[in-house]
Amino acid sequence: MNEPRPAWIRMARSGASALTRPLVEAVTTMLAALATLFCTRFIAPGAGPSVLAVVLCLSLSRSHMDRDLRGRLEAALALPLIGFVATGVGLLLRHAPWLGATAFIAGMFLSIWLRRFGPMARRAGRLIALPFVALLTVPHVHAAADSAIPPVLVPIVVALLSLWWVTVFHLLARRLRLLPPVTNEPAVAAPATASKEGMRPIASTRMAIQMAVALALSFVVGYLCFAERWAWIVLTAFIVNSGNRGRLDVAYKSGLRVLGAAAGTVLAMSLSFRAAGDPTATGVWILVALFFGVWLRPLGYAWWALFVTLALALLQSLQPEAPSLLLWQRLEEIVIGALIGLASAWLVLPVRSSDVLRRRLADALAAMSEAMDPAIAERTPARVADALDQLRDMAAPFRASRRLMRHASARQPADWIDALLACRASAIDIIARGGTPGRVRQAIGAARKSLREPDTLLPALQRLREALDQEGAAQSPTTLRAMQQTSAQQDHETP
């Protein structure tokens, strides 16, 4: 009778942490950023080092390269080099714009192309990307004349300070059990394979090429048509193409990000009037905006876009230009950058969102099959939960498409997602008990075969859910019912 209790407790805690865990992570990140800023202001006064310090703290907190000793050592070696290279690219953008643009594009291409080499390479790619994005607001990391260290060492010292304080606050949060302990089990990742067309590169390479084309076009348009105001075009083109999961995902998230960026720009103009002429007040508003951006990012990209754009707009509001003029200029540049990014994602080696979805469905079913295979000695629900989480992360664009095209097609990929996510509670409960029911394994096998025939996929997934529910109800109906309600509520609340 007491056996299912740990699974139920884990599910309940997972639901309760939907907002509290991001809040703890946001507080931890901002404390690390404040500590790094405090040290940076004494060692290397100036706006450039301060911006670099905040960006690196955000990058490290999200990449979790400080999760273990190996990760901390790798970050200690990589971050100074990345910071130094970013400084060099910033100097090129300032003094040799076209050469700097080429270096910037190469760096962003590399950060995406590295995804094909596994989780650590993906984290390294994020570390490369964010300092480069910071260059769009502060191209030259220039310390004040009274800096305590030589200017060439500023990015290296700032990078090491960021790593130190992020590590300290993350370890403290884990020691106080405010954040979950580090797990060494790797996340589910599909191997890099060639595309079906044979000559087409794999998805990560195509996305890297898309990003390079979008950035190249945005630099050309920005340099030739907008002189000193090119940065917002490049920044928006980067935003709408980053982390995409296919064309539909790009269209959906770019809409949210552009709306969020526009709202953030308008809000920034209001706050800039209130804090006009007061750099300290502007700095406080920037930190507040970043805090809310980190906290609300799991709820949707629009929140992240809104608050990050607010922070960047506030930073640039310190320039001696009329805020109302800056407002209209930024909105114009955001729209142009978004159009460039969308055109690149849809026309340059496009990645079909339905192909990405079927890959995620295949991964989740494979993980479920492995976790219920009696020939495998150690079976845990961790890989199944991770695969279903990845599937749930890409559900929003398909659900939005279903609402818009409900009568256009009887077959909606969002129905596949909902059907498989509905299996989560039952599957995890059965796996946690160590069960390997034959009828469930047969239903999983039938669903995997149906991936080749989309017309039969939804009925196969529905039969899988029925088999899981019947097996779970036969073992513990009360616990299963409560877990299903929790899982359904989580899926409904996920944007």
C-alpha positions as CSV (number, residue, x, y, z in Angstrom):
1,M,0.0,0.0,0.0
2,N,2.9,2.4,0.7
3,E,4.8,1.5,-2.5
4,P,3.3,4.1,-4.8
5,R,3.7,7.0,-2.3
6,P,7.1,8.1,-3.5
7,A,5.9,8.5,-7.1
8,W,2.9,10.4,-6.0
9,I,5.0,12.7,-3.8
10,R,7.3,13.3,-6.7
11,M,4.4,14.2,-9.0
12,A,2.9,16.5,-6.5
13,R,6.2,18.3,-5.9
14,S,6.7,18.6,-9.6
15,G,3.4,20.4,-9.9
16,A,4.1,22.7,-7.0
17,S,7.5,23.6,-8.4
18,A,6.0,24.9,-11.7
19,L,6.5,28.5,-10.5
20,T,8.5,28.2,-7.3
21,R,11.6,26.5,-8.9
22,P,11.9,29.1,-11.6
23,L,11.6,31.8,-8.9
24,V,14.4,30.2,-6.9
25,E,16.6,30.0,-10.0
26,A,15.9,33.6,-10.8
27,V,16.8,34.7,-7.3
28,T,20.0,32.6,-7.4
29,T,20.9,34.0,-10.8
30,M,20.4,37.6,-9.8
31,L,22.3,37.3,-6.5
32,A,25.2,35.9,-8.5
33,A,24.9,38.8,-11.0
34,L,24.8,41.4,-8.2
35,A,27.8,39.9,-6.5
36,T,29.7,39.8,-9.8
37,L,28.7,43.4,-10.5
38,F,29.9,44.6,-7.1
39,C,33.3,43.0,-7.7
40,T,33.5,44.3,-11.3
41,R,32.7,47.8,-10.3
42,F,35.8,47.9,-8.1
43,I,38.1,46.1,-10.4
44,A,37.1,47.5,-13.8
45,P,34.5,50.4,-13.6
46,G,32.6,51.1,-16.8
47,A,29.4,50.0,-18.6
48,G,31.1,47.4,-20.8
49,P,32.5,45.2,-18.1
50,S,29.2,45.4,-16.1
51,V,27.1,44.3,-19.1
52,L,29.5,41.4,-19.8
53,A,29.3,40.3,-16.1
54,V,25.5,40.2,-16.1
55,V,25.3,38.4,-19.5
56,L,27.9,35.7,-18.4
57,C,26.0,35.1,-15.1
58,L,22.7,34.6,-17.1
59,S,24.5,32.3,-19.5
60,L,26.2,30.2,-16.8
61,S,23.0,29.8,-14.8
62,R,21.1,28.6,-17.7
63,S,23.8,26.3,-19.2
64,H,24.6,24.7,-15.8
65,M,28.2,24.2,-16.7
66,D,28.9,24.6,-12.9
67,R,26.9,21.4,-12.1
68,D,29.9,19.3,-11.2
69,L,33.7,19.6,-10.8
70,R,34.4,18.7,-14.4
71,G,31.9,21.3,-15.7
72,R,33.4,24.0,-13.5
73,L,36.9,23.2,-14.7
74,E,35.8,23.2,-18.4
75,A,34.0,26.5,-17.8
76,A,37.0,28.0,-16.1
77,L,39.0,27.2,-19.2
78,A,36.4,28.1,-21.8
79,L,34.9,31.3,-20.4
80,P,38.1,33.5,-20.4
81,L,38.8,32.4,-23.9
82,I,35.2,33.2,-25.0
83,G,35.2,36.5,-23.2
84,F,38.6,37.4,-24.8
85,V,37.4,36.5,-28.3
86,A,34.1,38.4,-27.8
87,T,36.1,41.4,-26.9
88,G,38.1,41.1,-30.1
89,V,34.9,40.8,-32.1
90,G,33.6,43.9,-30.4
91,L,36.6,45.9,-31.4
92,L,36.2,44.7,-35.0
93,L,32.6,45.8,-35.0
94,R,33.7,49.2,-33.8
95,H,36.7,49.8,-36.0
96,A,36.2,47.3,-39.0
97,P,32.5,46.7,-39.2
98,W,32.3,44.3,-42.1
99,L,35.2,42.2,-40.7
100,G,33.5,42.3,-37.3
101,A,30.2,41.2,-38.8
102,T,31.9,38.2,-40.5
103,A,33.5,37.2,-37.2
104,F,30.2,37.6,-35.4
105,I,28.3,35.4,-37.9
106,A,31.0,32.8,-37.7
107,G,30.7,32.7,-33.9
108,M,27.0,32.3,-34.0
109,F,27.1,29.6,-36.6
110,L,29.6,27.7,-34.5
111,S,27.4,28.0,-31.4
112,I,24.5,26.3,-33.2
113,W,26.5,23.8,-35.2
114,L,28.0,22.4,-32.0
115,R,24.7,21.0,-30.9
116,R,25.3,17.9,-33.0
117,F,28.1,16.8,-30.5
118,G,25.9,16.3,-27.4
119,P,24.8,18.1,-24.2
120,M,28.2,19.6,-23.2
121,A,28.7,21.0,-26.7
122,R,25.3,22.5,-26.6
123,R,26.1,24.2,-23.3
124,A,29.3,25.5,-24.7
125,G,27.4,26.8,-27.7
126,R,25.1,28.8,-25.4
127,L,28.2,30.2,-23.7
128,I,29.5,31.3,-27.0
129,A,26.2,32.8,-28.1
130,L,25.2,35.1,-25.2
131,P,28.5,37.1,-24.9
132,F,28.2,37.7,-28.7
133,V,24.7,38.9,-28.3
134,A,25.9,41.3,-25.6
135,L,28.1,42.9,-28.2
136,L,25.0,44.2,-30.0
137,T,24.4,46.5,-27.0
138,V,27.9,47.2,-25.9
139,P,30.3,46.4,-28.8
140,H,33.4,47.5,-26.9
141,V,34.1,46.2,-23.4
142,H,36.0,49.3,-22.3
143,A,37.0,49.8,-18.6
144,A,37.5,53.2,-17.1
145,A,40.9,54.8,-16.8
146,D,41.1,54.0,-13.1
147,S,40.7,50.3,-13.7
148,A,42.7,48.1,-11.3
149,I,43.8,45.7,-14.1
150,P,45.0,46.1,-17.7
151,P,42.1,46.4,-20.2
152,V,43.1,43.2,-22.0
153,L,42.6,41.2,-18.8
154,V,39.1,42.6,-18.1
155,P,37.0,40.0,-20.0
156,I,39.1,37.2,-18.5
157,V,38.7,38.4,-14.9
158,V,35.0,39.2,-15.4
159,A,34.4,35.7,-16.8
160,L,36.1,34.0,-13.8
161,L,34.2,36.2,-11.3
162,S,30.9,35.2,-13.0
163,L,31.8,31.5,-12.8
164,W,32.8,31.8,-9.2
165,W,29.6,33.6,-7.9
166,V,27.2,31.4,-10.0
167,T,28.9,28.3,-8.6
168,V,28.8,29.7,-5.0
169,F,25.1,30.5,-5.1
170,H,24.1,27.4,-6.9
171,L,25.9,25.2,-4.4
172,L,24.3,27.2,-1.5
173,A,20.8,26.8,-3.0
174,R,21.4,23.0,-3.4
175,R,22.8,22.7,0.1
176,L,19.6,24.5,1.4
177,R,17.5,22.1,-0.8
178,L,16.0,25.1,-2.6
179,L,17.2,23.6,-5.9
180,P,17.2,19.9,-6.7
181,P,20.4,18.0,-6.4
182,V,22.5,17.4,-9.5
183,T,21.8,14.2,-11.4
184,N,24.4,12.5,-13.6
185,E,21.9,10.7,-15.8
186,P,22.2,12.2,-19.3
187,A,19.2,13.7,-21.1
188,V,17.6,12.0,-24.0
189,A,19.2,13.1,-27.2
190,A,18.7,11.9,-30.7
191,P,21.9,10.9,-32.5
192,A,23.1,13.1,-35.4
193,T,22.0,11.4,-38.6
194,A,21.9,12.4,-42.2
195,S,18.6,13.6,-43.5
196,K,16.4,11.4,-45.7
197,E,17.3,13.3,-48.8
198,G,20.9,12.1,-48.5
199,M,22.6,15.3,-49.6
200,R,20.9,17.6,-47.2
201,P,22.7,18.4,-43.9
202,I,21.3,17.3,-40.6
203,A,18.9,19.6,-38.7
204,S,21.5,21.3,-36.5
205,T,23.7,22.2,-39.5
206,R,20.7,23.5,-41.4
207,M,19.7,25.7,-38.5
208,A,23.2,27.0,-38.2
209,I,23.1,27.9,-41.9
210,Q,19.8,29.6,-41.5
211,M,21.1,31.7,-38.6
212,A,24.2,32.6,-40.6
213,V,22.1,33.7,-43.6
214,A,19.7,35.7,-41.4
215,L,22.5,37.5,-39.6
216,A,24.4,38.2,-42.9
217,L,21.2,39.8,-44.4
218,S,20.5,41.8,-41.2
219,F,24.1,43.1,-41.1
220,V,23.9,44.1,-44.8
221,V,20.5,45.8,-44.4
222,G,21.5,47.4,-41.1
223,Y,24.9,48.8,-42.4
224,L,23.6,50.0,-45.7
225,C,20.2,51.5,-44.6
226,F,20.4,52.2,-40.9
227,A,23.9,53.4,-40.2
228,E,24.3,53.5,-36.4
229,R,21.0,51.7,-35.7
230,W,21.9,48.3,-37.2
231,A,22.1,46.4,-33.8
232,W,18.4,46.0,-33.2
233,I,17.9,44.4,-36.7
234,V,20.6,41.9,-36.0
235,L,19.4,41.2,-32.5
236,T,15.8,40.5,-33.6
237,A,17.0,38.3,-36.5
238,F,19.0,36.3,-34.0
239,I,16.0,36.1,-31.5
240,V,13.5,34.7,-34.0
241,N,15.9,32.0,-35.3
242,S,17.4,30.9,-32.0
243,G,16.4,27.5,-30.6
244,N,13.8,26.8,-33.3
245,R,12.3,23.4,-33.8
246,G,11.2,23.9,-37.4
247,R,9.2,26.4,-39.5
248,L,6.0,26.3,-37.5
249,D,7.9,26.8,-34.3
250,V,9.8,29.8,-35.8
251,A,6.6,31.4,-37.0
252,Y,4.9,30.9,-33.6
253,K,7.7,32.0,-31.4
254,S,8.7,34.9,-33.6
255,G,5.2,36.3,-33.3
256,L,5.4,36.0,-29.5
257,R,8.9,37.4,-29.4
258,V,8.1,40.4,-31.7
259,L,5.0,41.2,-29.6
260,G,7.0,40.9,-26.4
261,A,9.9,43.0,-27.8
262,A,7.5,45.7,-29.0
263,A,5.8,45.8,-25.6
264,G,9.1,45.9,-23.8
265,T,10.3,48.8,-26.0
266,V,7.1,50.8,-25.2
267,L,7.4,50.0,-21.5
268,A,11.1,51.0,-21.6
269,M,10.2,54.4,-23.0
270,S,7.8,55.0,-20.1
271,L,10.4,53.9,-17.5
272,S,13.1,55.9,-19.2
273,F,11.1,59.1,-18.7
274,R,10.8,58.3,-15.0
275,A,14.5,57.6,-14.6
276,A,15.7,60.2,-17.1
277,G,19.2,61.4,-16.2
278,D,19.6,58.9,-13.4
279,P,21.9,56.0,-14.4
280,T,21.5,54.4,-11.0
281,A,17.7,54.2,-11.3
282,T,18.0,53.0,-14.8
283,G,20.4,50.3,-13.6
284,V,17.9,49.1,-11.0
285,W,15.1,48.9,-13.5
286,I,17.4,46.8,-15.8
287,L,18.1,44.3,-13.0
288,V,14.4,44.1,-12.1
289,A,13.6,43.4,-15.8
290,L,16.2,40.7,-16.0
291,F,14.9,39.1,-12.8
292,F,11.4,38.8,-14.2
293,G,12.7,37.7,-17.5
294,V,14.6,34.8,-15.9
295,W,11.7,33.9,-13.7
296,L,8.9,33.9,-16.3
297,R,10.9,32.5,-19.2
298,P,9.6,28.9,-18.6
299,L,6.0,30.2,-19.0
300,G,6.7,31.4,-22.6
301,Y,9.2,33.1,-24.9
302,A,7.1,36.3,-25.0
303,W,7.9,37.0,-21.4
304,W,11.6,36.6,-21.9
305,A,11.5,38.7,-25.1
306,L,9.5,41.5,-23.3
307,F,11.8,41.8,-20.3
308,V,15.1,41.3,-22.1
309,T,14.1,43.9,-24.7
310,L,13.0,46.2,-21.8
311,A,16.5,45.8,-20.2
312,L,18.3,46.4,-23.5
313,A,16.1,49.4,-24.3
314,L,16.7,50.9,-20.9
315,L,20.4,50.4,-21.4
316,Q,20.4,52.2,-24.7
317,S,18.1,54.9,-23.3
318,L,21.2,56.4,-21.6
319,Q,22.2,57.6,-25.1
320,P,21.6,61.3,-25.7
321,E,18.6,60.9,-28.1
322,A,14.9,61.6,-27.7
323,P,13.1,58.6,-26.2
324,S,10.1,58.9,-28.5
325,L,12.4,58.9,-31.6
326,L,14.1,55.8,-30.3
327,L,10.8,54.1,-29.7
328,W,9.7,54.3,-33.4
329,Q,13.1,53.5,-34.7
330,R,13.3,50.3,-32.5
331,L,9.9,49.1,-33.5
332,E,10.8,49.6,-37.2
333,E,14.0,47.7,-36.7
334,I,12.3,44.9,-34.8
335,V,9.8,44.3,-37.6
336,I,12.6,44.3,-40.3
337,G,14.7,41.9,-38.2
338,A,11.8,39.5,-37.7
339,L,10.9,39.4,-41.4
340,I,14.6,38.6,-42.2
341,G,14.6,35.8,-39.6
342,L,11.3,34.3,-40.8
343,A,12.4,34.4,-44.5
344,S,15.6,32.6,-43.6
345,A,13.9,29.9,-41.6
346,W,11.3,29.2,-44.3
347,L,13.4,29.5,-47.4
348,V,16.9,28.4,-46.5
349,L,17.2,24.6,-46.1
350,P,13.9,24.6,-44.1
351,V,13.3,22.2,-41.2
352,R,9.7,20.8,-41.1
353,S,8.2,21.0,-37.6
354,S,6.3,17.8,-38.3
355,D,9.5,15.9,-38.9
356,V,10.9,17.2,-35.6
357,L,7.7,16.2,-33.8
358,R,7.8,12.7,-35.2
359,R,11.4,12.4,-34.0
360,R,10.3,13.5,-30.5
361,L,7.4,11.0,-30.5
362,A,9.7,8.2,-31.6
363,D,12.2,9.1,-28.8
364,A,9.4,9.1,-26.2
365,L,8.0,5.8,-27.3
366,A,11.5,4.3,-27.5
367,A,12.3,5.4,-23.9
368,M,8.9,4.0,-22.8
369,S,9.6,0.7,-24.5
370,E,13.1,0.4,-23.0
371,A,11.8,1.3,-19.5
372,M,9.3,-1.6,-19.7
373,D,11.6,-4.2,-21.2
374,P,12.1,-7.1,-18.8
375,A,15.4,-7.9,-20.3
376,I,16.9,-4.6,-19.0
377,A,18.0,-4.9,-15.3
378,E,17.8,-1.2,-14.3
379,R,14.7,0.5,-15.4
380,T,13.7,4.0,-14.2
381,P,11.1,6.5,-15.4
382,A,13.7,9.3,-15.7
383,R,14.3,9.0,-19.5
384,V,10.6,8.6,-20.2
385,A,9.8,11.8,-18.2
386,D,12.6,13.7,-19.9
387,A,11.4,12.6,-23.4
388,L,7.8,13.6,-22.6
389,D,9.0,16.9,-21.3
390,Q,10.8,17.6,-24.6
391,L,7.6,16.6,-26.4
392,R,5.5,19.0,-24.2
393,D,8.0,21.8,-24.9
394,M,7.1,21.9,-28.6
395,A,3.3,21.4,-28.1
396,A,2.3,25.1,-28.1
397,P,2.8,25.9,-31.9
398,F,0.9,22.8,-32.9
399,R,-2.0,23.5,-30.5
400,A,-2.2,27.1,-31.9
401,S,-2.2,25.7,-35.4
402,R,-5.0,23.3,-34.4
403,R,-7.1,26.2,-33.1
404,L,-6.7,28.1,-36.4
405,M,-7.1,25.1,-38.8
406,R,-9.5,22.8,-36.9
407,H,-11.8,22.4,-39.9
408,A,-9.1,22.4,-42.6
409,S,-7.7,18.9,-41.8
410,A,-9.0,16.0,-39.8
411,R,-5.5,15.0,-38.8
412,Q,-3.9,17.4,-36.4
413,P,-0.4,16.7,-35.0
414,A,-1.4,18.4,-31.7
415,D,-3.7,15.4,-31.2
416,W,-0.7,13.1,-31.3
417,I,1.0,15.2,-28.6
418,D,-2.0,15.3,-26.3
419,A,-2.6,11.6,-26.7
420,L,1.0,10.6,-25.7
421,L,1.2,13.2,-22.9
422,A,-2.0,11.7,-21.5
423,C,0.0,8.5,-21.0
424,R,2.6,10.1,-18.7
425,A,1.0,9.5,-15.3
426,S,0.1,5.8,-15.9
427,A,3.5,5.0,-17.6
428,I,5.6,6.6,-14.9
429,D,3.6,4.8,-12.2
430,I,3.9,1.4,-13.9
431,I,7.7,1.9,-14.5
432,A,8.2,3.1,-10.9
433,R,6.6,-0.1,-9.7
434,G,8.9,-2.2,-11.9
435,G,6.1,-3.5,-14.1
436,T,6.5,-4.9,-17.6
437,P,3.0,-5.7,-18.7
438,G,2.8,-7.5,-22.0
439,R,-0.3,-5.8,-23.4
440,V,1.3,-2.4,-22.7
441,R,4.5,-3.4,-24.5
442,Q,2.5,-4.6,-27.5
443,A,0.6,-1.3,-27.6
444,I,3.9,0.6,-27.5
445,G,5.2,-1.5,-30.4
446,A,2.1,-0.9,-32.4
447,A,2.4,2.9,-31.8
448,R,6.0,2.9,-32.9
449,K,5.1,1.1,-36.2
450,S,2.3,3.7,-36.7
451,L,4.8,6.5,-36.9
452,R,5.3,5.4,-40.5
453,E,1.6,5.8,-41.2
454,P,0.3,9.1,-39.8
455,D,-3.4,8.2,-40.4
456,T,-3.1,5.3,-37.9
457,L,-1.0,7.0,-35.4
458,L,-3.7,8.7,-33.3
459,P,-5.8,5.5,-32.8
460,A,-2.6,3.6,-31.9
461,L,-1.7,6.2,-29.2
462,Q,-5.2,6.2,-27.9
463,R,-5.0,2.4,-27.6
464,L,-1.7,2.8,-25.7
465,R,-3.3,5.1,-23.3
466,E,-6.2,2.7,-22.7
467,A,-3.8,-0.2,-22.1
468,L,-1.7,1.9,-19.6
469,D,-4.8,3.2,-17.8
470,Q,-6.3,-0.3,-17.5
471,E,-3.0,-1.7,-16.2
472,G,-2.4,1.1,-13.8
473,A,-6.0,1.1,-12.5
474,A,-5.7,-2.6,-11.8
475,Q,-2.8,-1.9,-9.5
476,S,-3.7,1.3,-7.7
477,P,-6.9,3.1,-8.9
478,T,-6.9,5.9,-6.3
479,T,-3.2,6.9,-6.7
480,L,-3.4,6.6,-10.5
481,R,-6.5,8.9,-10.7
482,A,-4.8,11.6,-8.6
483,M,-1.6,11.4,-10.7
484,Q,-3.6,11.7,-13.9
485,Q,-5.4,14.8,-12.7
486,T,-2.0,16.3,-11.7
487,S,-0.5,15.4,-15.1
488,A,-3.5,16.8,-17.1
489,Q,-3.4,20.0,-15.1
490,Q,0.4,20.5,-15.8
491,D,-0.1,19.8,-19.6
492,H,-3.0,22.3,-19.6
493,E,-1.0,25.0,-17.9
494,T,2.0,24.6,-20.1
495,P,2.1,27.4,-22.7
